[in-house]
Amino acid sequence: MTSFKENNRYWTMTSRPEGNDFDSCLELRQETSIPFPDGTFITKNMFLSMDAGTRMYMTEREDSYQPPIPVGEKLMGTVLGEIIESRHPDFNVGQRLRSYGQWSDYSHVDPKQMFPSIVDDSEIELPNYIGIYGANGWTAYTGVIDTGRVKAGDNFVVSAAAGCTGLLAGQIAKIAGCKVIGIAGTDEKCELIQKDFGFDGAINYKKENISAKLKIMCPEGVNVYFDNVAGATLDAVLENMAIFGTVAVCGLMNNYGSLDRVPGPINYDLVLMKRLRIEGFFSPDFYHREPEINPILKKWHENGDLSLPMQQTEGLERLVKAYSSLFEGTNIGKVVVRL
Ligand SMILES: NC(=O)c1ccc[n+]([C@@H]2O[C@H](COP(=O)([O-])OP(=O)(O)OC[C@H]3O[C@@H](n4cnc5c(N)ncnc54)[C@H](OP(=O)(O)O)[C@@H]3O)[C@@H](O)[C@H]2O)c1
C-alpha cells in the first residue's frame, strides 16, 4: 500500500484513564510513515479541537453513541488542517478543511468516515470553524432551538455555562428572548457570563445551593434546562422545573470520569409530577445541517450577539494540559491546540 513518509507525532492511550488523570495514560509517540490508500488524503494539522465528549470514547463502553477508541490507537477528534497529499479526486492539495482526524502532526482522512468540510476563510476566522461554526455551535443551536424549543420569555438554565458549548447555548437562548441563568464552577466565571455575555444570573455550583437560588431567580420555574453535567446539578434543577418544562440533555461532565454506571436522578419522579420532556441530542446527527445553521451563527457573530473566547495552547506536546483544563474547569470558552 502507498504510504505517506514523514515523521509524525501522535497521541495514544497506554491504558484507559481513571477519573480525570490523563497524564499517566496518554503518551506521545512517533512514526515515520502513514498508510495512505486510494480515496483518502493527508492534512498537515493546524488546530486540534479539544472536546469534553472525547472522554466518552476513552472509556470501554459498548453502548455509547460511538465505539471506544482502542488502547494503543491514535486518539481522534476534529482537526483543522491543510491538505498536503491527496489520493482523492474531490480534495486537492492546498485546500484547508475541517475533518475528523487524529491528535497528531498529520492526519490521514477518509472522507467516507465523517464530514470533511472545506474552510475558505481568513487566518483569524479559521479556529472559529472548530468553535462557533463547528460542532459546538451546531450543538448549542440545535439543543436550544430544536430540542429545547425555547420561546421568548422562557426561563432558560445552562450548566458548564462558561465552557464552550454552554456559553454558546446561553447566548443563543438570550438571542431567542429567554431569561438566561448560567451554572458554573467559579465566581470569576459567574461574573464573566453576566458582565460580558449578557446572562441574567449565575450560580456557582461549588459554593451555592443551586436549588435554593433557582427558586429565587425563577419563581415561576425553569422552562428549559440545557444539561451539560447531569449529577447533583440535574437533581437541583429538576426541583425547579416548570410544569411541561424540557430538559435538553447535551452532556454528562459529572459522570465521564466514573468507571461504574452512575445511578439516575433522585428526582426522577418529578418527570411525571411536572410532565417534563427529557431529550438527548448528538451533534453528528445534524452535521448535514451546516449549510442551514452556519449562516445564522455567522450573522449573530458578526452582529456581536454571539462570541466565544478561544483558549489556545501552542504545541502538540502540551495537549494533555489543554485537554485536562476541560475537566479541571480552568477553561473559559473553546480550548484548541495550535500546531
Ligand atoms: N451532545 C453533543 O453532541 C455534544 C457536543 C459537544 C459537547 N457536548 C457536551 O457538552 C459539554 C461541554 O463540552 P465542551 O467540550 O464544550 O467543554 P467545556 O464546557 O468547554 O468544558 C467543560 C466544562 O465542564 C465543567 N466541568 C468539569 N467537570 C465537571 C463536573 N464534574 N461537574 C460539573 N461541571 C464540570 C467545567 O466548568 P466548571 O467550572 O463550570 O466546572 C469545564 O469548563 C460536555 O458534557 C460535552 O460532552 C455534547
The ligand as an ORCA input file, in Angstrom:
! r2SCAN-3c Opt
* xyz 0 1
  N     -24.432     16.117     22.609
  C     -23.485     16.541     21.794
  O     -23.496     16.322     20.601
  C     -22.350     17.343     22.373
  C     -21.459     18.058     21.550
  C     -20.469     18.860     22.145
  C     -20.359     18.884     23.542
  N     -21.216     18.137     24.292
  C     -21.153     18.141     25.759
  O     -21.137     19.484     26.199
  C     -20.475     19.548     27.462
  C     -19.394     20.628     27.383
  O     -18.401     20.200     26.465
  P     -17.292     21.209     25.899
  O     -16.406     20.391     25.013
  O     -17.954     22.415     25.373
  O     -16.443     21.562     27.200
  P     -16.421     22.894     28.068
  O     -17.816     23.205     28.500
  O     -15.650     23.944     27.355
  O     -15.560     22.430     29.321
  C     -16.114     21.563     30.257
  C     -16.623     22.346     31.487
  O     -17.344     21.454     32.319
  C     -17.233     21.857     33.666
  N     -16.994     20.657     34.488
  C     -15.862     19.885     34.504
  N     -16.029     18.841     35.349
  C     -17.286     18.971     35.862
  C     -18.038     18.198     36.803
  N     -17.534     17.087     37.362
  N     -19.291     18.619     37.118
  C     -19.806     19.733     36.563
  N     -19.137     20.505     35.662
  C     -17.894     20.119     35.318
  C     -16.064     22.830     33.784
  O     -16.567     24.108     34.160
  P     -16.994     24.480     35.664
  O     -16.036     25.499     36.135
  O     -18.368     25.013     35.482
  O     -16.946     23.211     36.481
  C     -15.490     22.893     32.353
  O     -15.140     24.186     31.962
  C     -19.906     18.148     27.712
  O     -20.790     17.438     28.560
  C     -19.884     17.526     26.336
  O     -19.934     16.124     26.363
  C     -22.186     17.371     23.738
*
